[in-house]
Amino acid sequence: MKLLVIAGPPSAGKTALVKQIVRRLQGEMRIAFLKIDVVKAFEDIELRKEFNIMTRKWYSGDLCPDHAGVMIMADAIEWAASNYSDLLIIESAGLCLRCSPYLNQGLGVVVLSSISGIHTPEKMGAMVSLADIAIVTKIDLISQAEREVMIQKIKEVHPGVILMETNALQGTSLHHLYALIKDSPDIEEENLSLKGNPPLGTCTICIGKKEIGWKHHFGIIQKLDGQTAEYLYRGE
């Protein structure tokens, strides 16, 4: 089974891209889809109704969706494989720019909206720098000069990334993506792991302590003046 993990900020065009992929490959592959979100999602219903494919969704609730996604990804892969899927597409919530949901196998795709600003790639950290493929959407809404600047910014963050530009609603210029998906090797379930290092999550805010100010917290902390060495870790 092949794996495709799609990440990107909200409203970047992730689901529109998924629909183009399913529309193009459904006749050649049995496709399963998982949507990870926080409070509400309708993508699974849309895809199941439009394409009659296997879909599931999962809400993280109070947990970071990208952290929690790591917890359930193995179950999702097992579910898709047990249903004889040829391709599992996982669409992340895209809310934590420090997190990278990509694995050491399969393809990781980051979707960026061209109208989000030319500095967006620099702000997205590991979501861009660890992706195998970067797809810039809504290219019909900006000038050629703005497109070129956006592409250059992505290359500065990740020089080796495979770049594509598209209007995801129409599915233009995605033939290379379809070929990469079809040619990607099957995953080995027993050897899957995160591609990058997860962010630190050992603080009292993570467990629900709401007081503001570092003096009220323990674990790994930071001060506004940047002097973290003395206070890098408070507690036993």
C-alpha positions in Angstrom: 0.0 0.0 0.0 1.2 3.5 -0.8 0.9 6.4 1.6 0.3 10.1 0.9 0.3 12.6 3.8 -1.0 16.1 2.9 -0.4 19.0 5.2 -0.8 22.8 5.0 -2.6 25.7 6.7 -6.4 25.9 6.8 -8.0 26.9 3.5 -4.9 26.4 1.5 -6.6 24.0 -0.8 -5.8 20.6 0.7 -9.2 19.0 0.2 -9.5 20.4 -3.4 -6.2 18.7 -4.1 -7.3 15.4 -2.6 -10.4 15.5 -4.8 -8.2 15.9 -7.9 -6.0 13.0 -6.8 -9.0 10.7 -6.2 -10.7 11.7 -9.4 -7.5 10.9 -11.4 -6.4 7.7 -9.7 -9.6 6.1 -8.5 -9.9 4.0 -11.7 -6.4 2.6 -11.1 -6.2 2.3 -7.3 -8.4 1.4 -4.3 -8.2 4.6 -2.2 -8.8 5.2 1.5 -8.9 8.6 3.1 -8.5 9.9 6.7 -9.1 13.4 7.8 -7.6 14.6 11.1 -9.1 17.7 12.6 -9.9 19.4 15.9 -13.6 20.2 16.3 -15.4 19.5 13.0 -14.7 18.1 9.6 -16.9 17.3 6.6 -14.2 16.3 4.1 -14.8 12.6 4.7 -18.5 12.9 3.9 -17.9 14.9 0.8 -15.3 12.4 -0.6 -17.4 9.4 0.3 -20.5 10.9 -1.3 -18.7 12.2 -4.5 -16.4 9.3 -5.1 -17.7 6.4 -3.0 -14.3 5.7 -1.4 -13.6 4.5 2.1 -13.2 7.5 4.5 -12.8 8.1 8.1 -12.2 11.2 10.3 -10.8 11.7 13.7 -11.1 14.7 16.1 -8.2 15.5 18.4 -10.4 17.6 20.8 -8.1 19.0 23.5 -5.0 17.4 22.1 -2.7 19.0 19.5 -4.0 17.5 16.3 -0.6 16.8 14.8 0.8 15.2 18.0 -2.4 13.1 18.4 -2.2 12.2 14.7 1.0 10.4 15.4 -0.9 8.3 17.9 -3.6 7.1 15.5 -1.6 6.9 12.3 -0.6 3.3 12.8 -4.3 2.4 13.4 -5.3 4.2 10.2 -2.7 2.4 8.1 -3.8 -0.9 9.6 -7.5 0.0 8.8 -6.7 0.9 5.2 -4.5 -2.2 4.6 -7.1 -4.5 6.1 -9.6 -3.1 3.5 -7.2 -3.9 0.7 -6.4 -0.3 -0.1 -3.7 0.5 -2.7 -3.4 4.1 -1.5 -4.1 5.8 1.9 -4.4 9.6 1.8 -4.1 11.3 5.2 -5.1 15.0 5.4 -3.8 16.7 8.5 -5.4 19.6 10.4 -2.5 21.9 9.5 -2.7 24.0 12.6 0.7 23.5 14.2 3.4 25.0 11.9 6.2 23.5 14.1 4.8 19.9 13.6 5.6 17.8 10.6 3.2 14.9 10.0 5.3 13.3 7.3 6.8 9.8 7.8 10.1 8.2 6.7 8.1 6.4 4.0 5.5 7.4 1.6 5.1 10.9 0.2 4.7 14.1 2.2 2.9 17.0 0.4 2.6 20.5 1.7 -0.1 22.7 0.2 0.5 26.5 0.2 -2.0 29.1 -0.9 -0.4 31.7 -3.2 -2.6 34.4 -1.6 -1.3 33.8 1.9 1.7 36.1 1.5 5.2 35.7 0.1 6.7 35.1 3.5 4.4 32.2 4.4 7.0 29.5 3.4 9.5 30.9 5.9 6.9 30.9 8.7 5.9 27.3 8.2 9.1 25.6 9.4 9.2 21.8 9.3 5.9 21.6 7.4 7.7 22.9 4.4 11.3 21.9 5.0 10.5 18.2 5.4 8.0 17.9 2.6 8.8 15.8 -0.5 6.5 17.9 -2.7 5.3 21.5 -2.3 2.1 22.5 -4.2 1.2 26.2 -4.6 -2.5 26.7 -5.1 -4.8 29.5 -6.3 -2.1 30.7 -8.8 -4.8 32.3 -10.9 -5.4 34.9 -8.2 -1.9 36.5 -8.2 0.5 38.0 -10.7 3.4 36.2 -12.4 5.9 38.3 -10.3 4.2 37.3 -7.1 4.3 33.6 -8.1 8.0 33.8 -8.8 8.7 35.3 -5.4 6.6 32.7 -3.7 8.5 29.9 -5.5 11.8 31.4 -4.6 10.9 31.6 -0.9 9.9 27.9 -0.9 13.3 27.0 -2.5 15.1 29.0 0.1 13.4 27.0 2.9 13.7 23.7 1.1 16.0 23.7 -1.9 15.4 20.0 -2.7 11.6 20.0 -2.7 9.6 19.1 -5.8 7.6 22.2 -6.7 4.3 22.4 -8.5 1.8 25.2 -9.2 -1.9 24.6 -9.7 -5.4 25.8 -9.6 -6.6 22.8 -7.4 -10.3 23.4 -8.3 -9.5 22.7 -11.9 -6.6 20.3 -11.3 -4.2 22.0 -13.7 -0.5 20.9 -14.0 -0.8 17.9 -11.6 0.3 15.1 -14.0 3.7 14.9 -12.4 2.1 14.5 -9.0 -0.1 11.6 -10.2 3.0 9.9 -11.6 5.0 10.4 -8.4 2.2 8.8 -6.4 1.8 5.8 -8.7 5.6 5.3 -8.8 6.1 5.6 -5.0 7.1 2.4 -3.3 4.8 0.6 -1.0 5.3 1.3 2.7 6.7 -1.2 5.2 4.4 -0.9 8.2 6.8 -2.3 10.8 9.5 0.4 9.9 7.4 3.6 10.0 8.4 6.6 12.0 8.2 10.4 11.9 10.5 12.0 9.4 11.5 14.9 11.6 11.9 15.6 15.3 8.7 16.6 17.1 8.6 19.8 19.1 9.2 19.8 22.9 6.0 19.3 24.8 7.1 18.9 28.4 5.5 21.9 30.0 2.6 22.5 32.4 0.7 24.3 29.7 0.4 21.1 27.8 -1.4 19.5 30.7 -3.9 22.4 31.2 -2.3 24.9 33.6 -3.7 28.2 32.5 -1.9 30.9 34.6 0.2 33.2 32.4 3.9 34.0 33.1 6.8 31.6 33.2 7.1 31.8 37.0 3.8 29.9 37.3 5.0 27.0 35.2 7.4 24.1 35.3 9.1 22.0 32.6 10.8 23.6 29.6 10.1 27.3 29.7 11.2 30.6 28.0 11.3 34.2 29.0 10.6 37.3 26.8 14.2 38.5 27.0 15.4 35.2 25.5 17.6 34.3 28.5 16.6 30.7 28.6 19.7 29.0 29.8 19.1 29.8 33.5 15.4 28.9 33.3 15.5 26.3 30.5 14.0 23.7 32.9 12.2 24.4 36.2 11.2 21.5 38.4 12.6 18.2 39.4 
